[in-house]
Amino acid sequence: MAQRGTQDVAGHRSPARHSLKALTRRGLTANDVADRVRDGRSNAVPNNTSRSLWHIFQANVLTLFNGIVGASFLLLLFLGQWKDALFGFAAVGNAIIGVVQEFRAKIQLDRLAVLNSPTARVLRDGAVQVIGPADVVQDDILELQTGDQVPADAAVLDEDGLELDESLLTGESRPVGKNAGMEVLSGSSVVAGHGRARVIRVGADSYAGRLTAQAKLFSLVHSEIRDSLNRILRWITFALLPIMAIVVNGQMQALGGWEEAFRTGSWPTGAVGSVAAVIAMIPLGLVLMTSVAFAVGGLRLAQGKVLIQELAAVEGLARVDVLCLDKTGTLTEGRIIFDAVHPAGGTPPEGWKLALGWFGADPQANATARCVAPHFPHPEALVPVSTVAFSSATKWSAVSFGSAPAGADVSTGSGGAGSEDAAGTWVLGAPDIVLDGGAETEAALGTASDLAASGLRTLVLAHAAGTLKVPDAGTPSLPDGLVPAALLTFREKIRPDAARTLAYFREQGVGLRVISGDDPRTVAAVAREVGLESDGGYDARQLPRDPDELATVMEQHTVFGRVTPSQKKDMVLALRRSGHVVAMTGDGVNDALALKEADIGIAMDSAAAATKAVSRLILLDGRFDRLPGVVAEGRRVIANIERVSMLFLAKTAYAVGLSVVFGALLWGFPFLPRQLSATDGLTIGIPAFFLALMPNLRRYRPGFLRRSLSFAVPAGLIVTATILAISLYARVSGGFTEDAVRTASVLALSLTGLWILSVLSRPFDLRRLGIIGAMYAALAFVLGVPAVADFLGIEWPPAPLLMATLVASFAASVAVEVLGRIRARD
């Protein structure tokens, strides 16, 4: 009978104790691996999202709105009226854009991966094998070396100076030492030392797998424009059925009633008029123009090395009023640099510069010690007698030198400074650990404490006479008689564009929050260096759990340290609940969940694959100063789409008005579908395309839908009244053909619509004037060229009707002008 497994130090099921030694020595066998793969204990992560292609297709195509448009399109084709069915292409275009946009988002999510290391080293059958991360199984023995990424959660078995960079996972920029029995998390990277670890969690159960699963949940970026348009479309959809009933009945009654229309076979004419009324109410081009404006904005930003992963994100950053910044990788470049040498009290022993040069050049040096190498060159003639590698347990490293060999060049390399004797033992480490706190070290400890409080990472170089004694086993001890030689400070390298970019956002009234997993004092120091005032940093371990209290803290403080990934997400959500539009920047996997919950997530070029996948914007060259350009582009898009939306919504307003009024009066609809297609193209569609792409630096203001409707609805009512007046005049006067009355309506609609275009195009410049002039010329072409006029069913009205049409159009244009001046004051 197989012996039961036991619990390891981390609380996970492990092999039986008598087999653990064998497992550590030889690793898993091929049969062991096959058993675990068969049981589902491999590192492969399910690659799916919450949305299938069918669900995307269903949401964008199989809707009541599209059903009405599609039925109208098919009805006209059935009746042989293909000339009036051109609107179907715009509807198909809208559906395709929606499906493609969401499918692209799905592809990005499916590609999401926290782990990007191409290989992993495992011990199997007594030999080290190189395999893919997905092929790692539970209980595999990982061979971890500097530069490796940990493929699965594991427990350390043995190590030699093993240090991991967990900044992508936790936001903590300092390497973390790992001793036997401690856990290493998937997605972290080995930056110093080496060791072996047994895999305890794989696949979806690992830390990276859990983050991936949460980040893969589907969501679209919040867009005021898209939400407003969707709301309008919902209103129109609900209104279509009752209005259709009114219109169809009015059309049939205008033909003599339902029975007469079917008896005489004239019902197709009524059906065409009904379709014209229904399609006129639907702003098909508005959705298309919005997508085109977003897409062109995305292309412009791509030329500036900014990748837009979702079109509406172009708009989003222009609406942001709070920007949350991760420190590591965003404000800083994510690497430690040497800052300065500070006196430790008294005269430093001779040779301290040589000792620092050796520590910096040591192949076993950690990331912090390596920073001093360029500043203190290492004389190759210095040969250590004994060494102790840095350990996170001891927090120091040491080296002993004998007297310099005769004739050896051990100069400092400082241009003739002379030879200095580096004999004795040198220790580099944490001041509070290395120094004993006696009278001789009190001043150094005080200075070190002050430096650390300012956010700088501080180490001490100390010296003792004699040679370091290194025990064969056990933990080495510090030598007696250590005297501080120098204090060294280190800091993170600030991005050169950070301060300038943050100043821009402050000028624009955007609130700033620095959120990091690092020590609050360190984060506050970085914040001060980029121009942000802080109160020393808020320790996130003290954050309240209550959402309302958390929202209050987020309003009162600017800099936060020791923030966990889940807290980052909660902090973003708290700001959003307070009514803020939140953007967040980051590059670590620990930022992924918060980036996903933000209105706009922005990833740096150095970001992990998972972080890029859930972000809306990616700064491909890592230049933080690209963001002001994104804001400007977003403002252009919002302002132009608002301008264009007023054109389209004015059309919807007068289409609804005409449908209801003419249907209630039992009059025939005054336009053919093809005539509406022509007037729409001249007064809305073609000019809207150009207006949506023009420069516009107007600052964003909330209330897109309110402003659009406050102009569009009155403008639509003005057009409705104008067409109604012309039809009423024609009926009272009598003697005009149906085609002549329709042509008069087309002329009035075109002239009034072009004046609406003129009002919305202000302030004028040569390009806008050129567009308006071209549309007037196109109207003359449409009405004056016989072939085009015949296609559209144009018949020039007699002089009295023509004069009445021109008078009504002038009056409508004056009313629109007054409305435009009122809008300009808003």
N, C-alpha and C positions, 0 to 999 in steps of 0.2 A: 504494500500500500504506500502511495506517495506521502511523504511527510508534509504536514501543513506548512504554509508560508507564515512568516512573522511580519510584524510592522517595523518599518525602518524608522530612522530618526525623524523623518519628515511626516510620519504617520501614514505612509503608503504601504500597500502590500508588497512584500519583497520575497525572493526565493528563500527556501529553508536555509537556516544558518550553516548547516554542514555543506550546502552547495554554493553558498555565496562566495566562499573563497575560491572555489573552482571557477565560478562565473567571472570573478574579478581577474583571475589568472588567464583564462582561455577565452572568455566571452561566450556568446551564444553559439550553438551549432546550427547547421543548415536546417535541421529538423525543428529546432526551437523557433527559428525565424518563421518557417512555414506554418507552424502551429499558431503563432501570434498573428500572422497575416490573415489566416483563416478565421480567427476569432475576432477580427476587426481591431486588433491592437497595434495597427501601423500608424505612421505619422501622416498618412494621406488625409486631407481635409476635404469634405464634400464641397463641390464647386457649384453652388446654386444660389440664386437670390430669391426674394419673395415674389418676383413677378416673372411669369413665363411670357414667351412671345405671343401666345394666344390671348393672355390677359391684357397685354399692351394693345393688341389689335382690337380686342373687344372694347376697351375703354375709349379708343380714339375713332373707331369706325361704326360699331354697332350701337349707336345712340339714337334717341328719338329725333334729335336735331338733324342728324345725317339721314335718318329714315324719311323725314319730310322732304328734304332736298332731293334725295334719291328718287322718291316716288314721283315728285314733280318732274324730274329729269326724264324718267322712263315714260311718264304720261305723254310728254311732248314728243318723244321719239315714236311712241305708239300712234300718235295722231299725225305723224309725218311732219311735225313742225320743228325740224332740226335746227332751223335758223334761230329759233327762240330758246334753244337748249344749251347755249354756249356757257351758261353759268355753271354747268356741271364740271367743267375743267377746274374752276377755282375751288369747288368743293372737294374734288379729288386731291388737289394740291394741298389743301389744309390737312386732310386726313394723312397724307403721306408724310408731311412735315412732322405731325404729332407722333406718328409711329416711329419714324427714324430717330427723332430726338430722344424718346424714352428708350428705344432699343440701344442707342449709343450709351446711355446711362447704365443699362443692364450689362452691357459688355464690360464697361469699366469696373462694375462691381464684381462680375464673375472673374475678372483678372486679379482681384484684390488678394494680396498676400502680405503677411507680416514678414515671412521669411524670404530673403532674396539670395541667400548663399547657395551657390550651385552644387556644392558637395558637402559631405560630412564624413569624418573618419571614425570608424567603429572597430572594436576588437571582436573578431569572430573566428572560431576554430583555431585560436592561438595566434592569429595573424591580423595585422591592421589592414582593413579594407576601406577603400574610398567609394562611397555610395551617394545617391541623391537624398536630400532631406526627407522626401516622401517615403523612402524605403527604410527609414529608421523605425525600429519596433520597440515596444516596451521591454525593459531590462537590458537593452543594448548597452555596452560599455563604450562611452564616447572618449576619444582621445582629443583633448582640447589643447590647441597651441595658439600662440599669438597670431591674431588676424582672423581666427575662426569665428563664425557665427554659430551660436548654440541652436541646434535644430529642434530640440524638444526639451521640456522641463526635466531636469536631472538632479540627482544628489551627488555631491562631490565625494569621491572615495579617497583620493590622495592628491596633493598639489605641491607645487614648488613656486611660491610667489605668484599664485594665480590671481589675476585681477580682471574684472569684467566692466565694460562700459554698458550701463543700463539706461543711458540717457534717452534712448528712443522709447523705452518702456515706462520709465518713471519720471523723466525730466531732470533727474539728478545728474549734473555734469561731471562730478568726480567719479573716477573709477572706484569700484567696490571690490575689496579683497574677499576671497572665498576660501574658507578652510574646510577640512574634511567634515562631512555631515551637513554642510549648508547646501541650500538649493541654488541652482542656476536656472534662469528662466529662458525659455525659447525666445529668440529675437535679440538677446544681448550678445555682445561681441567681446572676445578675449583681447585685452590690450597689453597684458604683461604676464609672464610666467607660463606655466603649462600644468596640466593635471588630467585626471581621469574622473568620469562621473557616470553613474548608472541612470538610465532613462526611467523616469517614474510616471510621466504623463505624456501622452502622444495625441496627435490629431486635434480633434475638436475639444478635447479635455485640457490641452495645454494652454498656457497663458496666451500665447500668440493666437491659438485657435479660437479661444473665447473672444478675444478682441476682434478677430476677423469676423466671427459670426454676428456680433453686434453691429459692426460697421457695414456689413452687407445688407442690412435692412434697407429696402428701397425708399427713397424719398426724393421729391423734386424741390428745387430751391424755391423759397417763398418769393413771389413776384407780385407786387401791387398791380402792375399792368395786367399780367396774365389773370390774376384773381378777379380784377375788375371786369375784364373781357368775359371771363367765364360766367360771372354773375349776370352780365348783360345777356349773354347767350341763353342762360337759364330763364331769365325773364321772358325773352322772346319766344323760347320754346313753349313755355306755359301759355303765352298769349296767342300762339299761332293757331291752335285748334279752334277756339271760339271765334277768332277773327276770320279764319278760313271759312267757317260756317256762314258768317255774315257776308263775306265776299262772294262765295259760290252762290248763295241764295240771291244776292243782288244781281249777279251776272245772269242767272237764269230768268229772274223776273224781268230784267231789261230786255230779254229775248222773247217775252210774252208769257213767261211762266215755265215751270218744269215740263209740263205735259206738252206744251207747244214746242219747246226747244227740242225735245226728243222726237216729236212727230215730224217736225220739219227738217231734222238733222242738223240744226244750227248749234247744238250743244257744244261741239268742239270749240267754237268761238268763245263761248262762255268759259270753257275749261282753260283756254289759253289766257284769257284775261285774269282768271283766278290764280293761275300759276304766276303771272306777272306780279300780281299783288303780293303773293306769298314770298317770292324770291326777293322782291324789293325790300322787304322787311328784314332780310337776313344780311348782316354786314360781312359777307364772305371774304371780301378783300382785306378787311381790317386785320383778321388773324394772319393772313398771308403777309401783309405789309409789316406787321409786328415781328414775325419770324425773320423776314428779310432784313429788317433794321438790326435785330439782334445778331444775325449771322454776319452782316457786313461789319458791325462793331467788333465781333469776334475775330474777323480776319485782320482788321486794323491793329488790334491788340497783339495778334500773333506775330505781326511784323515787328512789334516791340518786345518780343520774347515773353509774352504773357499768353499762356494757353487757357482757353475757356472750355471747361468740360460740360457746361450747360449754358445754352444761349441766354437764358434770363439772368444769369449771373452778371452780365454786362450792366443791367439795370440795378442789380442789388447793391453794389458797393456805393453807388451814388446816393442811396437812401440811408446808408449806415450812420448811426449817431454814437455808437460805442465800438471801439476797436480793441479787442483783446489780443495781447501779444505774448507769445511764449519767448522766454529769454534765450535759451540755448538754441542756436541755429537760426534765430530770427533777428533779435537785437545783436547777438554775438555770432561769431562764426563757428561756435561749438568746440573750440580748442583753447587750451591753456597757453599763455605766453608769460615769459619772465617779465617781472615788473621792475624791481629795484633791489639793491642791497642796502640794509639799514644797520647802523651801529648797534652792537649788542652790549655796549658798556665796556670801557677799558680798551686796551690796545689788542687787536686781534693777533693770534699767533702767526708766525711766518709760515708761508706755504698754503694759506687757506684758499687762495685762488687756484693753486694747482690741484688741491683736493676737490674743489668744485668742478674743475675741468674733468677730473677722472670720473666723478659721479655722473656727469652729463654724458660722457662717452661710454659708460659701462653698458655692454649688450643686454644686461639684465635690468637696466634702469626702468623705472615706471615712467608714465607720460610726463609727470611733473618734473622729475629729475632731468629728463631729456631736454626740457626747455632751456636749461642753463648752458648746454653745450656750445651754442654759437657765441656766447658771451665770455666763456672761460675755456679757451682751447686746451686740449689734453696733451701733455708731453708724453710721447710714446715711450720714453725711457723710464717712466714711473711704473714699477712693477709691484703689485700688492703682495704683501706677505700673507694676509688673510682677509676674508670678506664675509659680510652677512648681507644677503639680499633683502630688499624691502619686503615687509609682510604687513598685511592689514591688521594682524593680531598685535604686532609689536609697534607698528607705526614709525619705524626707523630702519635705516640701512647703515652699514659701517664698512670701513676699509682701514687696514694698517699698512704703513710703508716703513721700510728700513731707511737707513741713510742713503742718500743719493750716490750711485756709483761714481767713481772717479772719472772725470772727463765727460759725464753725461750732461746733455743739454736739457735742463728742466726749467728754462726761462718761461715767463708768463706769456710770452708772445706779444708783449705790450710795447715792443720797440725799445729794447735796451734796458728793461727794468732790472735786469740782473738775475742770477740764479738764487732760488729760494729753497730752503730745506723743508720738505713736506713730511719728514719723519714723524712717526707717532700714529695715533689712532684718530680717525675722523668719523663723526657720526652726523648724519643728516636725517632729520625727522621732526615730528611735532614738538613744539617747544615745551608744552606741559608734560610731555612724556620723557623727553631727553634730559631736561634740566631738573635738578633735584629741589629747587625752591629755596636754596640756602641764600646767605647774604650776598655771595658772589654772583648769583644768577637772578636776584630779585629784580634788578633794573631791566634785564633782558626779557624776563617774563611779563613785566608790566608793559613794555613796548610792544611785545608780541600780541598781548591782549588787545591793546588799542588798535593795532593794525588789523587784527581779525574782526574787530567790531566795525571797522570801516568796510568790511566785505571782501577784503583781500585774503587770499589763501597764504598762510604764513608757515615757513619752516625755519629751523635753526640749524646752523652748522656749528658743531662743538668739537673741541680737541682735547685729547688726553695723552699723556706721555705713555710710552710702552706699547706693547703689541696686544692686539685683541685676541682673547682666548675664545675659540669656537668649540663648543662641546660636540662630541661625536653624535650625541642624541639629545633630544629635548630642546627647549627654547633657549637661545643665547641671551646673555644678560649684558646690560650696559657696563662699560668700564667705569672704574672709580675716577674721580678727579676731573670730570668733564668741565671744560671752560668754554662759554659761548664765544664763538669767533665772529659770527655775522648772522643777521636775520635776513631772510630772503622772502620777498612777496611775489605772488603770481596772480594774474587776473585773466579773465576771458577776453579774447580779442573782439572788440566792438566792430560791427559792420560800419564802414565809413559813411554809408548813406543813411544810417538809422536816425541820427539826430535831426538832419534836415527834413526827412520824411515825417517824423513825429511833429516837428514844428508846423509843417503844412496842415496836418490834421487838427492840431490845436487851433490854428487860425480859422479853420473851417467849422469850428464848433463841435468837433468829434471828441467824445470822451475817451480816455485811454486807460487800459488796465493791463498791468504786467503780471502774468500768471506763470509760475514756474515751480518745478519740483525741488529747486535748490534752496539753500539756506536763505531765509528772508533778508538777512544782512547783506549777503552777496547780491541778491536780486536788487535790493535797494541801492547798492553801490553802482550797479550797472545802470539802473534807472537814472540816477543822478548824472552819470557820465553822458547820457543821451538827452539830458535836459529836462527830465521829469522830476518834479518835487515829490518827495515821499517822506513818510514819518518813520522810517526805519524798517518798513516791511511788516506785513501782517502774517503771522504764522497760521497756516491753514489748518493746523491741528486743533486750533481753537475755533474753527468755523462752526456756527450753529447748524443743526440738522433741520430745523424748521425752515421751510421755504421762504416764508415772509421775513423772518429774521435774517436769513441769508441775503435776501434782496436788499435789506437795509444796510448790511455790512458792505455789499458790493457798491452801493451808492456812496458810502462814506470813505472808502479806502481805494488806493490806486495800485499798490504793489503787494503781491501775495507770494509767499514762499512755502515750501514743503507741501505743495498741492499734489494730490493723487490724481490719476486719470479720471476716476469717477467724480471727484470733486470738480475738476475742470468742466466736465459736462454739466454738473449741477449749477455751477456758477454762471455758465452761459445761459442755461434755462432760466435762472433767477433774473438775469438782466432782461431776457425776452419777456418774462411775465410782468416786468415793470414797465413794459411798453417800448423798450429800446429795440432798434434794428441793429443786430450784433454781427460784426465780422470778427474772425479769429485767424491768426497766423500761427503756423507751427511746422515742425519737420519730423517730430518723433511719433512713434506708434502711440505713445501716451497721449498725444494730442488728437488722435483720430476720432474718438467718440465726441469730443467737444467740437471739433471741426465740422462733424456731421450735423450736430444739433444747432450750430450757428446759422444765421441767415446766409452768410457767405463764409465759406472756409477757404483759406488761402495757404497753399503749401509752397515751401521754398524748393529750390532745385535739389538740395541735399536731402530732401525728405525721404522717409521710408516709402516703399511701394504702397503699403496700405494707406498711408497718410495722403499720398497723391491721389489714390483711387477715390477717396471720399471727399476730396476738396473740389470746390467749384472753379477756383483759379489756381494756376501753378506758375510761379515766377521761374521761367526756364533758366535764366542766367543768375538767379539768386539775388537780383538787385531789388532791394526793398524800395528804392526810389521809383520803381515802376508804378507803384500804387496811385500816386496822384494822377498819372495818365489814365489809369483805369477809371478813376472817379470822373475825370473830364469826359471820357468816352461814354460812361454811363449817363452822365447828365445830358449829353447830346442825344442819346437814344431816347431817354425819358421825355425830354422836351419835344422832340420831333414826333414821337408816337402820340403824345398828347395832342399835338396839332393835327396829326392825321386822323386820330380817333374822332375829333369833332366833325371832320368831313363825313366820315362813314356813319357816325351816329345821327348826324343831321338827316342823312338819307333814310336811315331806319325810322326816325321820327316822322318824316313826311310820308313814308310808305305806310306806316301804321295809320296815320291820320287819314290819308286818302282811302285806304282800304275800308276803314270804319265808316267814314262819311259817305263815300260813294255806295258802299254796301247797304248802309242804312237808308239811303235815298233811293235804292233800287236802280241805280244808274250803272252803266257799263264802266269798267275800269278804264281810265283815260290814256293808257299806254299799252303798247305791245311789249313783250319781254325783250325783243331785240332792240327796241327803241330805248328802253331803260339801260340795257347793256351799253349802248353807245353814249348816252348822257352820263352814265356812271364813269365810263372810261375817260371822258373829257373833263368832267368837273371833279372827279375824285381819284379814280384808279391811277391814271398816268401821272398827274401832278403829285399824288401822294407818294409814289415811288421815289421821285426826286427829293421831295421835301423831307422824307424820312431819313435821307442820307446826308443832308446838309449840316454844316457846323452849327452848333447851338450851345452856348456856354451858360445858359440860364441855370441858376442854382435850383436844386430839387426842393419842392414844397409838397408836403402830404396833401391828399385830397384830389388825386388824379380823376377819379370817377365823378366826384361832385362838380369839379370845374368843367369836365367834358360835357356832362349832361346839362349843366346850367346854360351852356351856349347851344348845344345841339338840339335840345327839345324846343326852345323858342324859335330857333332857325327853321326847324322842321315844320312847326305850326305856321310860320310865315309862308313857306312854300305851299303847304296844304291850302291855306286861304287863297293864295294866288291862283292855283290850278282850279280850285272850286269857283272862284270868281269868273275865270275864263269860260268854264263849262256852263255856268249859270247864264252868262251873257249869250253864249251860243244857243242855248235852249230858248231863252226869251226872244232873241232876235229871229232864230229859225233860218232855214235855208242853207245851212252849212253841212257839208258831207262829214261823215264820221272820221275819214282820214284827215280832213282839213282841221277839225277840232283837235285830233290827236297831235297833228303837227304844231298847232298853236301851243298845246300843252308842252310838247317837247322843247319848243323855242323858249317858252317862259321858264321852264325848269332849267334849261341850259344857261340862260342869262343870269338867273338868280343864283344858280349853283356856282357859276364862275365868280360872282361877286362874293359869295361866301368864301370861296378859295382866296380871293384877293384880300379879304379881311384877315383870314387866318395866316396868310403868308407874311404879314408885317412883323418887324420892320423890313422894308424892301431893300434889296440889293440887285445888282445886274442879273444875277442868276435867277432870282425869284421873279423879277419882272419878265425875264426871257421865257420862263415857264408859262406864266399867265398869258403873255402875248401869243405863245405857240398854241395854247388851248383855244383862244379866240379864233386864230387862223384855222385850226383844225375844225372848229364848229362851222365856219364858213365853207370849208371843203366838204364836210358831211352834208350840209344842206344844199350846196350848190352843184355838186357833181352828180349828174343824172343817174349813173349806175349805182352809186352809194345810196342816193335818195330813194331809188326804186327798191333796193334791198330792204331799207328800213321802213318802207311804206310812207314816205314823205310826200305830202301834197300841200303846196303853198296855200295858205288861207287867203280868202278875199281881203281887200283893203280894210273894211270895217273891223273884221276879226283880227287882222294883223295889227291895226292901230290899238285896239283894246288890249291885245297881248303885250305890246311894247309899253303901254301905260301901266299895266298891272306889274310888269317886270321891273319898271323903274321904281314904282312904289315899294315893291318887295325889297329892292336893293337898298333903298333909303332906310327901311326898317332894319335890314341886316347891318347896315353901317352903324346905326344907333346901338344895336345890340353888341357889335364889336367894340365900340368905345366903352361901353359899360364893362365888358370883359377885360379890357386893357387896364382898368382901374382895380380889378380884383387882385 
